[in-house]
Amino acid sequence: MSNQTADEKLGRTQRTRKFLEALAHTQRINLVGLDFLSGIIADHPDRVYHGVNERPESNLIICGELANYCLPLEPIYQAFANPFSENSGYGLPQIEVHPLGKWIRNPPEACIQPDGHSQIPGTDSIAILVTALISDRELFCSPSQESFRDALVETYGMIHSPVSELFAKSLNNQYGARVDFTAGQISIKGTHGFTWHLGGIHDPSVKSYTLSSSIRGGPLRIHTEDTFHSMRVCKRLSYLLPTLAQSPRLFLPDNDSEEDHDLAKSPEILSSVAKIWTPLQKAIDLGEIELLDNSDSE
């Protein structure tokens, strides 16, 4: 009869060797990924290179078609030197986004965390990120890269720019929205003949958006001069556009949505819409909708 403890002791050496081999394997595959990254840099010497700053301020410069990017290298060095240290961070570092043709002092930053990278070497992740930034048009159009799109739009503003055509196409494909860069306005069709308009984009005094609506091509009515003061989720288009597409039906108590919508809780917006849409005014008069004060929500 075998002794379980004796059997476990006999396997110690083999298990320990497997542990050390597994650690060594992670180093080998990262070296393979490093060759991949080196090949990308060699193929694009004028578009991927080390910046003039040395450690700890060093950056890898990537020149895309839409903008130029700085990838901070110190967090990468620290992560590879000791992934368990407090300074190693988590995931890829944020990249700086600079307009084509110049460097700016306080650039927007984008967080690009590719999906499905948990099973590949870190050097492969870096190489894939660099490749994506070289072909930044495709990255911009990816539905999952909202942070990247936001940083580029912040870089150039809502005007005709290297990203304006792609930005308009992206909003139309994802939400059915249309962008008027001349007027500085994003429009999307809602329910009950409403078309909603997010404007004030060219007005420096507007922190988020001016929200207005028109009904079946009629005149515009402004519901709030600045969503920043009317609701919490005041600027994120990935929330505002699909929510407006369901409005004003979404404002009624018997709407089909199970989500807790911030837009439908703004007393300023609700009371303004009620003046031009009878079903909402009736629901307010019957006490089915309570206009709560959210003046402190910003």
C-alpha positions in Angstrom: 0.0 0.0 0.0 1.4 3.4 -1.0 1.8 6.2 1.5 0.3 9.5 0.2 2.8 11.7 2.1 5.7 9.7 0.7 4.3 10.0 -2.9 3.9 13.8 -2.5 7.5 14.1 -1.3 8.7 12.1 -4.3 7.0 14.6 -6.7 8.4 17.7 -5.1 11.5 18.0 -7.3 9.5 17.5 -10.5 6.8 20.1 -9.5 9.5 22.6 -8.5 11.3 22.1 -11.8 8.0 22.7 -13.7 7.5 25.9 -11.7 10.9 27.2 -12.7 10.5 26.2 -16.3 7.1 28.0 -16.4 8.8 31.2 -15.2 11.6 30.8 -17.7 9.0 30.3 -20.4 7.4 33.7 -19.7 10.8 35.3 -20.2 11.4 33.5 -23.5 8.1 34.4 -25.0 8.6 38.0 -24.0 11.9 38.0 -25.9 10.0 36.7 -28.9 7.5 39.5 -28.5 10.5 41.9 -28.3 11.7 40.7 -31.7 8.2 41.4 -33.0 8.3 45.0 -31.6 11.8 45.5 -33.0 10.6 44.5 -36.4 7.8 47.0 -36.4 10.1 49.8 -35.4 12.6 48.7 -38.1 9.9 48.8 -40.7 8.7 52.3 -39.7 11.8 54.2 -38.6 10.3 57.6 -39.4 7.0 56.8 -37.6 8.1 54.9 -34.5 11.1 56.1 -32.5 12.4 57.0 -29.1 11.9 60.7 -28.1 14.6 63.1 -27.1 13.8 62.8 -23.3 15.7 60.2 -21.3 14.5 58.2 -18.3 12.4 58.8 -16.3 10.7 61.1 -18.9 11.3 58.9 -21.9 8.6 58.2 -24.5 8.1 56.1 -27.6 6.9 58.4 -30.3 4.3 56.9 -32.8 3.3 59.1 -35.8 -0.2 58.1 -36.9 -2.3 59.3 -39.8 -4.7 61.3 -37.5 -2.3 62.5 -34.7 1.0 61.9 -33.0 1.3 59.8 -29.8 3.7 59.6 -26.9 3.8 56.2 -25.1 5.4 56.8 -21.6 8.2 54.2 -21.2 9.0 54.4 -17.5 5.8 52.5 -16.4 6.7 49.8 -18.9 10.2 49.5 -17.6 8.9 49.3 -14.1 6.3 46.7 -15.0 8.9 44.4 -16.6 11.5 45.0 -13.9 9.1 44.0 -11.1 5.4 43.6 -11.9 4.8 43.2 -8.1 6.0 46.7 -7.1 3.6 49.5 -6.2 4.8 51.5 -9.2 4.3 48.9 -11.8 0.7 49.9 -12.4 -1.9 47.8 -14.2 -2.4 47.5 -17.9 -0.8 49.6 -20.6 0.0 53.2 -19.7 -2.2 56.0 -21.0 -0.9 57.6 -24.2 -0.6 61.3 -24.9 -2.4 62.6 -28.0 -0.8 65.5 -30.0 -2.2 67.1 -33.1 -0.4 66.5 -36.4 2.5 68.9 -36.9 3.2 70.1 -33.4 3.6 69.1 -29.8 1.3 70.7 -27.2 2.0 71.4 -23.5 -1.1 69.7 -21.9 -2.2 67.0 -24.3 -5.3 64.8 -23.8 -4.6 61.3 -22.8 -6.3 58.1 -24.0 -6.5 54.7 -22.2 -6.2 51.9 -24.8 -6.6 48.5 -23.2 -7.0 45.9 -26.0 -9.3 43.0 -25.3 -8.1 39.4 -25.1 -4.5 40.3 -24.2 -4.4 38.4 -20.8 -2.9 35.3 -22.5 -0.2 36.9 -24.6 3.3 38.3 -23.6 3.5 41.9 -22.5 5.9 42.7 -25.3 3.3 41.5 -27.8 0.7 43.8 -26.3 3.1 46.8 -26.7 3.8 45.8 -30.3 0.1 45.4 -31.1 -0.6 48.9 -29.5 2.1 50.5 -31.6 0.8 48.8 -34.7 -2.7 50.1 -33.9 -1.5 53.6 -33.4 0.3 53.6 -36.8 -3.0 52.6 -38.3 -5.0 54.9 -36.1 -7.9 55.3 -38.5 -9.0 51.7 -37.8 -8.4 52.1 -34.1 -10.6 55.3 -34.2 -13.5 53.4 -35.8 -13.4 50.5 -33.3 -16.6 50.7 -31.1 -14.6 49.8 -28.0 -12.2 52.7 -28.3 -14.3 55.5 -26.9 -11.4 56.9 -24.8 -9.2 57.1 -27.9 -11.9 58.9 -29.9 -12.7 61.3 -27.1 -9.0 62.3 -26.8 -8.7 62.9 -30.5 -11.9 65.0 -30.6 -10.6 67.0 -27.6 -7.3 67.5 -29.4 -8.8 69.0 -32.5 -12.2 70.3 -31.3 -15.5 69.8 -33.0 -14.3 71.4 -36.3 -13.2 70.1 -39.7 -9.9 68.2 -38.9 -8.1 65.0 -39.6 -10.6 63.2 -37.5 -13.9 65.0 -38.3 -15.0 62.7 -41.1 -14.2 59.5 -39.2 -15.9 60.9 -36.1 -19.1 61.8 -38.0 -19.1 58.3 -39.6 -18.6 56.6 -36.2 -21.5 58.5 -34.6 -23.8 57.7 -37.6 -22.9 54.0 -37.7 -23.2 53.5 -34.0 -26.2 55.7 -33.1 -27.7 57.1 -36.3 -26.6 60.6 -35.3 -25.4 63.4 -37.6 -22.8 66.0 -37.0 -22.8 69.6 -38.4 -19.3 70.8 -37.8 -20.1 74.3 -39.1 -22.9 74.8 -36.6 -21.1 72.7 -33.9 -24.1 70.5 -33.4 -24.9 66.8 -33.1 -28.4 65.7 -34.0 -30.3 62.4 -33.4 -33.9 61.4 -34.0 -35.9 60.5 -30.9 -39.5 59.3 -30.5 -42.8 61.0 -31.3 -41.3 63.2 -34.1 -38.6 64.7 -31.9 -35.1 65.4 -33.1 -32.6 66.2 -30.4 -29.7 68.6 -30.9 -26.5 68.7 -28.7 -25.0 72.1 -29.4 -22.9 74.8 -27.9 -19.8 73.0 -29.0 -18.1 76.1 -30.3 -19.1 78.2 -27.3 -16.2 78.2 -24.7 -18.7 79.2 -22.0 -20.6 75.9 -22.4 -18.9 73.2 -20.3 -20.8 70.2 -21.9 -23.6 70.6 -24.4 -26.6 72.8 -25.0 -29.7 70.5 -25.4 -32.5 71.5 -27.7 -35.2 69.8 -29.7 -37.3 70.3 -32.8 -40.5 68.5 -33.7 -41.0 67.3 -37.2 -38.7 69.9 -38.6 -40.1 72.8 -36.6 -38.2 75.4 -34.7 -35.6 74.6 -32.1 -36.5 74.9 -28.4 -33.6 75.0 -25.9 -34.1 72.8 -22.9 -30.9 73.6 -21.1 -28.1 75.9 -21.9 -25.6 73.5 -20.5 -26.1 69.9 -19.5 -23.2 70.2 -17.1 -25.6 72.0 -14.7 -28.6 69.7 -15.4 -27.4 66.1 -15.1 -24.5 64.0 -13.9 -23.7 62.2 -17.2 -23.5 65.4 -19.0 -21.0 64.9 -21.8 -20.5 61.2 -22.5 -21.9 60.7 -26.0 -22.1 56.9 -25.5 -24.8 57.6 -22.9 -26.4 60.8 -24.3 -27.1 59.6 -27.9 -28.8 56.3 -27.3 -30.7 57.8 -24.4 -32.0 60.7 -26.5 -32.9 58.3 -29.3 -35.5 56.8 -26.8 -36.8 60.2 -25.7 -39.2 61.8 -24.9 -40.9 58.3 -24.5 -38.2 57.6 -21.9 -39.5 60.5 -19.7 -42.9 58.8 -19.1 -43.5 56.6 -16.1 -44.7 53.6 -18.3 -41.6 53.5 -20.5 -40.1 50.1 -21.3 -36.6 50.9 -20.1 -35.3 49.1 -17.0 -32.3 51.5 -16.7 -32.1 54.3 -14.2 -31.7 57.2 -16.6 -30.0 60.4 -15.4 -31.6 62.4 -18.3 -35.1 61.5 -17.2 -34.4 63.0 -13.7 -33.4 66.5 -14.7 -36.2 68.9 -13.6 -35.0 71.6 -15.9 -35.1 69.4 -19.0 -38.3 67.6 -18.0 -40.2 70.8 -17.3 -39.0 72.4 -20.5 -40.0 69.4 -22.7 -43.4 69.2 -20.9 -44.2 72.7 -22.3 -44.2 71.4 -25.8 -45.2 67.7 -25.3 -48.6 67.2 -23.7 -48.2 63.6 -22.5 -45.3 64.6 -20.3 -47.1 67.6 -18.9 -50.1 65.5 -18.1 -47.9 62.9 -16.2 -46.4 65.8 -14.2 -49.8 67.3 -13.4 -51.1 63.9 -12.2 -48.2 63.5 -9.9 -46.9 60.5 -11.8 -43.5 62.3 -12.2 -41.9 64.2 -9.4 -39.5 67.0 -10.4 -36.7 66.5 -7.9 -34.1 69.2 -7.4 -30.7 68.0 -8.7 -28.9 71.3 -8.5 -26.1 69.6 -6.4 -25.6 66.7 -8.9 -22.8 68.4 -10.8 
